[in-house]
Amino acid sequence: MATGSPPPIERKGGQKNEEIRDETTPLLPIVQENGGFSEFNGASFSGAVFNLSTTIVGAGIMALPATMKVLGLVPGILMIIFVAFLTEPSIEMLIRFSRAGKTSSYGGVMGDAFGRCGRILLQISVTVNNMGMMIVYMIIIGDVLSGTSSSGIHHSGILEGWFGEHWWNSRAFVLLVTTLIVFVPLTSFKRVDSLRYTSALSVALAVVFVVITAGIAIIKLLNGSILMPRLFPEIADLTSAWNLFTAVPILVTAYICHYNVHCIDNELEDSSQIRPIVQTSLALCSIVYIATSFFAFLLFGDSTLDDVLANFDSYLGISCSSILSDTVRVSYAGHIMLVFPIIFFSLRLNLDGLIFPWASPLSSDDRRFAFITVMLLSLIYLAAIFIPSIWDAFQFTGATAAVCIGFIFPSAITLRDPHGIATNRDRILSAFMIVLAVFSSAVAIYSDAYSLFQKSKEA
């Protein structure tokens, strides 16, 4: 154990909360005014569910309705359920092999199976995935609050619509204020359980978005102003068939939470709760995803944009349209702001493991903690200012780093089976996940690259 780290604390279930070097948070004692320590007794079941659910429900929820436009309503909903069912065993295998290898982090499991190279590969994948996701989050916040012209057509932001165009509601200033007032305080916590209340609020804001979208769609359906959307995809030629695979990165990214599972597990008083926590979170998020996809696609049909939030910029065809549109956009901007620190948590720890592999735990070095936090927030802020839209890049991230984190790495660990605990079912499922992930990702990358090439050629 590293010098200066707190002693391990016994947990129910026979596990010790060991100090972890990389993407796991240590179980920190709280310093009291008299200089003593107040023991942290472990995260609650509900707090862990909210934190994991917040990790899962991010920017992907806005792109899911567009997958319905590609796949059709029936295959789209079935694919959401299918990916959720694949995600649960991939996380279960990770936890099982971490128990067998007495490791308490994703990087530890990869290192146990594939050595230092495996750990580094995992850290690089998490860094690339989380960095891309958070740049997307900040760009969306800028689009919602300050507006965007990335598509060639200007879409007014909420602040511009309310107060007109001023320097203080420009994209750069609004994102700077958001970073200083919201992100800096929330990313300063060293224990992920400290974010349980903001995570609960984040999930509630996502539910607000779903409820309002569902209400608008039902009202318009009852008054006959919208029709039922396509139930199945339109496949006219081979190109349109290959195009179906472009939905895969979005679906995979929507359930990526593997890099935070160990962080949450390490803070539980009873380590046996992690599996029902994962199952509860996946069920909750699947319900939110299905409801969002169904009602948003029902509302906008084939006019559904890649980021469905942009559809709420226009008149919705019902009374109080502007109020509802603003409520939807504000609730989602708030949701993204509160998701940000959860994803940032793992990014900071993995990047620290890459830059300072032999240093003391990050939580014990305030200077290094502050340096990495400030550096990452600055880079993300600058990227969000100078990159108008990275949805295409986000699709590539989902087809590479996200697929590796969610399916390829857990399956590879199981097939490697360093402790001889894998069953025949585990091996068959792992082989299936690797083949499916590699094939679908390769086709998705090809389709996205071909689409970008065509757009460039037309331009």
N, C-alpha and C positions, 0 to 999 in steps of 0.2 A: 504494500500500500504506500502511496506517495506520502512524503513527509508533510506534516501539517494538516492532513485530511482527517475528518471526524471518524471515530471508530465505527465499525459496522454495527448496524442495529438489527436485532433478530426480528423476523417477520413470521407471521403464521404461515404454515405450509413448509417450514423447514428451510427456507431460503434466507440468506443474509444479503443485506443491501450493500454489496461490495462497491468500492470506489472504482469508477470506470474512467478510462483515459479519454475516450473520444465522444461519440454522439449520444452518450447517456448523461443525464444529470445526476449528481450525487444527492443523497438525502441530507440536506443541510440542517444543522441545528440553528435556532434563532437566538441571536445574541440579545440578552436583556440589558437594561440600564446598569445593573449592578455588576456587569461583566460575566455573569453566569450564562448557562445555556438552558433553553426551554426546548425539550425534545419534540420534534415533529412526529406525530403519531401515525402518519400515513394518510394518503389521499383516500377520499370516499369513492364509493362505487359511482354515484351520480356525477361527481366532479370528473372522474376519469372518463365516463361516457361522453360528457360534454366536451372535454378536451380532445378526445379521439374523433368525435363527430365534427368538431371544428376543423381538425386537420383534414378530414375527408371532404367536407363541403366547402369548396373554395370557388375559384373562377370557373371550374369545369361546369358548374350548374348552369351558367349562362350560355354555354355552347351545346348543352345536351338537346335543347329543342331543335337545333339545326341538324342534329343526327337523326331526328325523326323525319326531317325533310329528305334526308339521304336514304334512310333505311325504310321509311314508312312506319306507321304507328305501331303495328303489331310486332314486326321484327325488332323495332327500336326498344320497346318495353321489354321484350324477351331478352334482348342483349344486355340491358341494364341489370336484370335479375341474374343472368348467366355470369356476368363479370363479378357480381357480388358473391355468388356461390364459389367462384374460383378464388376470390380474394381471401375468404375465410380460411380455407385449408393452407394457403400459402403463408398466412400469418401464424397459423397453428404449428406448422412445421418449423418456422423460425423459432418460436418460443420453445418448442420441444427440444430442438437441437441446442439452444442456448442453455437449457436446464442440464442436458447431458454433458455439455462441455464446460459447465460452471462459468459461463460468460453472461454478462448482463447488457449487451449491446449488439446491434446488428453488425457493426464492424468486428466485434469480438467473435461472432459466429462465423463470419467470412474469414477472419484470420485463423480460426480454429480449423476450418476446412481447407483453405487454400493458402495459408501463410500470409506474410506481410503484403504480398502483391494483391491478394484478394481483399484485404482490408482497405488498401489504397484505392483499388478500383471501385469499391463501394462508396468510399468517401468522395471520390471524384463524381460519381453518378448522382449522389445526393446533393452535392454542391451545385452541379449543373442544373439539376431538376428544380431545386428550391430557389436558386437565383433567378431562373427563368420565370418561375411562378410568381415570385414577388415583384419582379419588374412588371409583369402583366397586371398584378393587383394594383400597383401604383398608377399604371397607365389608365386602368379602368376608373380609378378614383378621380384622376385628372379629367377624363372624358365626362364623367357624370357631373362633377362640380363646375368645371371650367369650359367644357365643350371640346369638340374635336373637328378637324377638317381633313383628317387622314384619308378619307374616301373621295376627296375632291368636293364634297358637299359639306357645308358647315352645319354641325348639329350643336345647338346652344346647350350649354351646361345649365345646371340649376341656378347657380349664383348669377350668371349672365341673364337668365330669363327673369329672375326676380329684381335685380338691381341695375341691369344694363351693363355695358362693357366698361370696366375700370381696371387700373393697374393692380389693385388689391384682390381682384378675382381672376387674374391671369393664371395660367397653368403653373408657371414656375413658382409664383408666390403662394398659391393655395397648397401645392404639394410641399413646399418648404414649411409652412405653418402646420400642416398635417403631420409631417415628420417630427417636428420639434415638440408639438403638443400631445400627439397621440403615440407615435411609434417609439420615440426615445424613452418615455416612462415605461411603456409596456414591455419593451425589449430589455429593460434593465434588471428584470427579475432573473434570479439564478435557479429557481425551481419552477418547473412547468405547472405544478398544482396551484401556484399563485395566480394562474390565469383562468381558474375554473369559473369564476363569476363572469368575466368577459366572454368566455367561451359559451356559457349558458345564454348570455345576451346575444351573442352572434348567431347561435342556432335559432333563437326566438325571432331575430330579424329575418333570417332565411324563411322561416315559417310565415312571417308577415307577407313577404314577397309572393309566396305560393298561394296564400289565402286570397290576396287581392287579385292576382292573376286568374285564379279559379273563379272568383266571383264575377269578374268582368266577362270571362268566357261563357259562363253559365247564363248570365243576363242576355248576352248577344245571341246565344244559341236559342233561348226561349223566345226572343222576339224575331227570330228568323233572319238575322243580319249576317250570320255566318253558317257555313255548311260543315259537315263532318269532313275532316282531312283525309288524305290518302291513307289507306290501311297497309298497303304494300308498296315496295319501291317500283319505279318505272325503269325497266331494263330494256333499252332499245338496241344496244350493241355491246361489244366486248368492253369498250371504254367505260360505259356506264356501269358495267358489272364490276370492273376493277375499282371504280370510284366508291363503291360501297365500303371498301376497306379504309377509306380516309376517316371513317367514323371511329375506327379502332383506337387511335391515340387519345381521342377525347374520352372515350369510355374507360380506358385504362387509367388515364390521369385522374378521372373522377373518383377513383377508389384508392389512390396511392396514399397510404398512411403508415407504411411499414417502418419508416425511419423514426417515427415517434412512439411506436408501440413499447419499445423497451424503456424509453424515458418515463412513460406513464406506469409501466409495470414496476419499475424500480421504486416508485413512490407509494405503492400499495401496501397497506398493512398486511393484507392477506393475498399472497401471490397467486393463489388458485382462482382468484376472481377475474384474471385477465381474459380468459376465453369467453365467459359470458359478457364481459364488457365489450369485447370485439364484436360478438354476435349482435348485441343490443345496438351498438353504434352502426353497424352495417345495415341492420334492419331499419333503423330510424332514417338513415341517409338514403336508403333505397326508396322508402316511401316519399321522401322529399323530392328525390330525383324523378320518380315516375310521375308524381303530381305536377311538378314543374314542366316536364317534357310534354305531358299530355295536354294540359290546359294552355300552355304557351303555343304549342303547335296548332291546337284547336282555334286559338284566338287569331293567329297570324297566317296559318296555312303555308303555302308555298312562298309567301313573302317573308317568312322567318329569316332573319339575318344570322350571320355566324355568331355575333354577340346579340342575343335577343333583347338585351337592355336597350339597344339602339332603336328597337321598334317602338319603345314607349316615348320616343321623342315626338311622335305625331299624335294627331287627334284619334282617340280610341272609339269614337262613335257612340258614347253614352254620356249622360249628364255627369258633371263633376269630373270630366275627363282629365283636365289639367291637374287637379288636386290629387287624383289617383296616380297619375303618371309621376308626379313629383314624389309622392309617398313611396312608390315602388323604387324609384331611383335612390332616394335618400336611405331607405331601409337597406338596400343592397350595398350602397357605399359604406354604410355603417358596419354591415356584415363583413365586408372585405377588410376594413380597418382592424377589426377584432380577430380575423383569421391570420392576419399578417404576423403578429408576434409568435404564434404557435409554429408557423413554418420557419420563421427566422431562428427560432430556438435550435432546431436541428442543423440549419445551415451554419450557424456560428460554431457549434461544437465540431462539426465535420471539417470545416475549414481550418479550425485550430489544430485538429489532428493532422491535417496535411502540412501546415506551415510549421508547427511546433510539435513534431511527433514524440519528442523525448522530454518535453517540459512537464512541470507539475500540473495537476488538474486545473482546468480553466477557472473553476469556481473559487480557487484559492489564490488567484493572481488577479487583483483588481485592475492593475494597469493593462495587462494583456486583454482582459475581458473588455475594458473600455475601448482599447485600441481597435480590436476586431469589430466591436459593435459600431463604432463611429465610421470605420473604413467601409463596412458593408452598407450601412445606411446611406453613406455618401455616394457610393457606386450605384446603388439601386435608384437613388434620387436622380442622378445625372443621366442614367440610362432612360428613365421614364420621361425626362425632359427632351432628350435629343432623338429618341426613337418614337416616331408617331404611332406605329402599330407593329406588334410582333406576334400577331395571331398565327401567321404562317410558321414563324420560328417556334412558337409554342407547340404546334403540331409536330414538328420535328423532334422537339424535346420529349413529347409524349411517346413518340415512336421509338425513342432510343433510351434515354436515361430512365424514364418512368417505367417502361416495360422491363428493363433490367432489374430495377428495385423491386417491382411488384411481383414478377413471375419468374424471370430467368435466374436470378441469384438464389431465391429460396429453393427452386427446383434443382439447381446445380448442387447446392449444399446437401439436399436429400439424396441425390444420385451418388454424390461423393461418399456419403454416409460414414463420417469419420469415427462414429461410436457404435456402428452396427445396430442401430435401432429402427431403421427404415423398414416398413412392411412392403409386401408386393404391391398393395394398393397405392402406397406412397410413391413407389418407383413408376408405376404406370401413369399416375396422375401427373407426376413431375415431368415425365417424358412428353406427355400430351401438352402440358402448359408450355414447355420450351418450343416444341414444334409449332404450336399455334401462335405463340408470341413472335417467333422469328419470321414465320411466313407472313403473318398479317402485317407486321411492322415493315418488312421489306416491301410489300405491295403498297402500303400506305406512304412510305417514303418516296417510292417511284411515282405514285399518283400525284403526291403533293409537288414533287420536283417538276413533273410534266405540266401540271397546272400553272406553276410559276413561270415556266419557260413559255407556255402559250400566252400568258398575260403579258410577259415582256415582249414577245414577238408582236402581239397586237398593238401594244403601246408604241 
